[in-house]
Every structure is written in structure tokens, then in C-alpha cells.
Amino acid sequence: MEILLARHGNTFEPGEPAVWVGKTSDLPLTAEGEAQASRVGQALRRQRLLPDAIFCSTLRRTRRFAQIVIDEIAADDAAIIDPRLDEIDYGDWTGLS
């Protein structure tokens, strides 16, 4: 069995300060983040590494990343959403750089 891990793509625009975001900050992917997901899917397809399953958290950035990869590899199955993969909540640190 092989397990491939990928983190979702960018959620901050160029020049925008990166801050702590976790489970309570459900940011979307940026255009570059979507392009990164597309490149991951294309690389998997080129290498013929077609996963039996793709898992993601409940956060929209991870669901969108997974869906783009699924579309790129032309998989029939949907991503398996698992809340255990959600990021932690940073509490008072949320939004700090």
C-alpha cells in the first residue's frame, strides 16, 4: 500500500500577509491554490498514480483541492470527507501573523 499526502494549495493572495488560520477560518483556495491542485492531479495522471481513494477534511479549501485533483485524474469517486483531518482551532492566535 502507498499513501500519498498533499496539503491544500494557497489560501492567501500574493502580497497578502499569511496569518494563523485553522478550523474556524474556512478560507477558499486562491486562483493559484486551484492551479496547484490542478498540477498535483496532472502529475498523478502523468505518473499513472491513480489513487483508490482521496480523503480530505470538512474545510472547503481541502474539499475544493480534492475535487480538482479528482477532476484531473478523471476519477469516478468523490472525495471521502473525514473531520479527523480538520486543522486545529488556533483560538486567540487566529488571524495573527
C-alpha positions as CSV (number, residue, x, y, z in Angstrom):
1,M,0.0,0.0,0.0
2,E,1.2,3.5,-0.8
3,I,-0.1,6.6,0.8
4,L,0.4,10.0,-0.9
5,L,0.0,13.1,1.1
6,A,-0.7,16.6,-0.2
7,R,-1.6,19.8,1.6
8,H,-4.2,22.1,0.1
9,G,-3.0,24.9,-2.1
10,N,-2.6,28.6,-1.4
11,T,-5.3,30.4,0.6
12,F,-3.5,33.8,0.6
13,E,-3.0,36.0,-2.4
14,P,0.5,37.2,-3.3
15,G,1.5,40.1,-1.0
16,E,-1.3,39.3,1.4
17,P,0.2,38.5,4.9
18,A,-0.1,34.9,5.9
19,V,-1.8,34.5,9.3
20,W,-2.8,31.7,11.5
21,V,-5.9,30.1,10.2
22,G,-7.4,26.8,11.3
23,K,-10.7,25.0,11.5
24,T,-12.7,28.1,12.3
25,S,-11.2,30.1,9.3
26,D,-12.8,28.3,6.4
27,L,-10.8,30.1,3.7
28,P,-11.2,29.3,0.0
29,L,-8.3,28.5,-2.3
30,T,-6.9,31.3,-4.3
31,A,-6.6,31.1,-8.1
32,E,-3.0,29.9,-7.5
33,G,-4.2,27.3,-5.0
34,E,-6.6,25.9,-7.6
35,A,-3.8,25.9,-10.1
36,Q,-1.6,24.0,-7.6
37,A,-4.3,21.4,-7.2
38,S,-4.6,21.0,-10.9
39,R,-0.8,20.5,-11.2
40,V,-1.0,17.8,-8.5
41,G,-3.7,16.0,-10.4
42,Q,-1.8,16.3,-13.7
43,A,1.3,14.9,-12.1
44,L,-0.6,11.9,-10.7
45,R,-2.1,11.2,-14.1
46,R,1.3,11.5,-15.9
47,Q,2.9,9.1,-13.4
48,R,-0.1,6.8,-13.5
49,L,-0.5,7.1,-9.7
50,L,-4.3,6.9,-9.7
51,P,-5.5,6.7,-6.0
52,D,-8.1,4.2,-4.9
53,A,-9.4,6.9,-2.6
54,I,-8.9,10.6,-1.9
55,F,-9.5,11.9,1.6
56,C,-10.0,15.5,2.7
57,S,-11.2,17.4,5.7
58,T,-14.5,19.2,6.0
59,L,-12.9,22.6,5.2
60,R,-13.8,24.0,1.8
61,R,-10.2,24.6,0.8
62,T,-9.4,20.9,1.2
63,R,-12.7,19.8,-0.4
64,R,-12.0,22.0,-3.4
65,F,-8.4,20.9,-3.7
66,A,-9.5,17.2,-3.7
67,Q,-12.3,17.8,-6.3
68,I,-9.8,19.5,-8.7
69,V,-7.4,16.5,-8.3
70,I,-10.3,14.1,-8.9
71,D,-11.3,16.0,-12.0
72,E,-7.8,16.0,-13.3
73,I,-7.3,12.2,-12.9
74,A,-10.9,11.6,-14.2
75,A,-11.8,9.6,-11.1
76,D,-15.4,8.5,-10.7
77,D,-15.5,8.6,-6.9
78,A,-16.0,11.6,-4.8
79,A,-13.6,12.6,-2.1
80,I,-14.1,11.0,1.3
81,I,-14.6,13.8,3.8
82,D,-13.2,13.0,7.2
83,P,-13.5,15.6,10.0
84,R,-10.4,14.0,11.7
85,L,-8.4,15.7,9.1
86,D,-9.6,19.2,10.0
87,E,-7.0,21.6,11.1
88,I,-6.8,22.6,14.7
89,D,-8.5,25.7,16.0
90,Y,-5.8,28.3,16.9
91,G,-8.2,30.2,19.3
92,D,-6.8,33.6,20.2
93,W,-3.9,33.1,17.7
94,T,-6.4,33.0,14.8
95,G,-5.6,35.9,12.4
96,L,-2.2,36.6,13.9
97,S,1.0,36.5,11.8
